[in-house]
Amino acid sequence: MTDESRIRNLPKVTWIFIVLVTSVVGAVAWLVGGRPQGPARSLPYKGNTGAAFPEYERPGRFVATNPDDDAEFLRKVRERAAAQTAEAKRQRLERERLEAEDRERRRGKATDGEPDQVDPA
């Protein structure tokens, strides 16, 4: 809250009463007539600028290299591609199996629902 010595014109308790009783008008009156003037006493927070370690010197940072020269990187890429291919194949086979079961079930229902026709001969 604002320090009592910095409030202009009226005491803080009077301003609180005006704001509460007159609602919007009181709030506007506070902004116009009672608010402290001048800059804040403290400096605003500027955040962590990270000036101690520029990005290219940050400890523990992996130095970028040419991916084609990095055998470990290429091995991981190939493993991931093989795993994705195997998963896609598994999903395709599962989808085809479910579709075949669904077709078979529909065929079975279509033939079960029809009564056998007796030849009138």
N, C-alpha and C positions, 0 to 999 in steps of 0.2 A: 504494500500500500504506500501511498505518497506520505512523506514526512509532513507533520503539521506545519512546520515553518515554511514549507514551500507552497502551501495552498493559498490562493489569493482571495481577497474580499471577505469571505465568511469562514467560520470554523468548519472542520470536517464533519462534525455531527450535524450541523445545519444543512450542509450539502447532501448528506445521506438522506436526511428527512425530506428535502426538496425532491431528490431523485425518486424516492420511494412513493411519495404522495402524488407527485405530478407526472410520474412515469416518463413518457417520451419527452415532454417539455422540460422536465427536470434534468434528464440526461443531456439534452441539447444545451441547457443553461450551464451545466457543469463543463461541457466541452468548450463553450464560449467564454465563460467568466471565471470558472474555478480551477481549471486545469493549470498545473505548473508550466511556466514558460522557460525557455532556454534548453540547452542540450542536456542530455542525461549526464549524471555524475561519473558513471563508469563507461569504459569503452565497450562497444558491442563485441560479441563473441565472433571471432573470425574463423573459427574452426581449425582443424588440423590441415595445414597446408602441405605437410609432408616434405618440407624443405630439407630436412636432414638427409633424406635419401631420394635423389632424383630417380625416376622410374628405371632408368638403365643401370643404376647402381644399387638398387634395392636388394638387401641380403636375401638369399634363398631364391632369387628369381632365376628361372630357367632361361638360359641364353638361347635365342632362336638360331636354328641351323637349317640347312637345306634338308627338307624331309626325305629327298631321294638318297641322301648320303647316310641317313640314320637307319641302320638295319633293324634295330629294335622297333622303331616306329612302323616301318614297313611290315614287319612280322605281325604286329598287333592289328594293323589295318587288314591284312589278309585273313587273320583269325576271325576278326569281327565280320568281314564279308562272308566267310564260309559259314559262320554261325547264323547270320541273317538269311543266307540262301537255304540252309537246312531248315530253319524255322518256317520260311515261306513255303517250302515243299511240304512240310508236315501239315501246315494249315490248309494247303490246297488239297492234299489227300484226305484230310478229315472232312473238309467241306464236300468233296466228291462222294465220300462214304455216306455222309448224312443225306445228301441229295438222292443217292441211290436207294437208301432205306426209305425215304419219304415217297419216292416213286413206287417202290414195291408195296408199301403200305396202302397207297391210293389204289393201286391195281387190285389188291386183295379186297378192299372195301367195295370196289365197283363190282366185283364178281360175287361177293357174298350177299350183297343186297338184292340181286336179281333172283327170282324163283326159277327153278329148273323148269324148262318147258317140256311138256310131255307131247310126244308125237301122236296125233289123233288117229293114226292108221291102224 
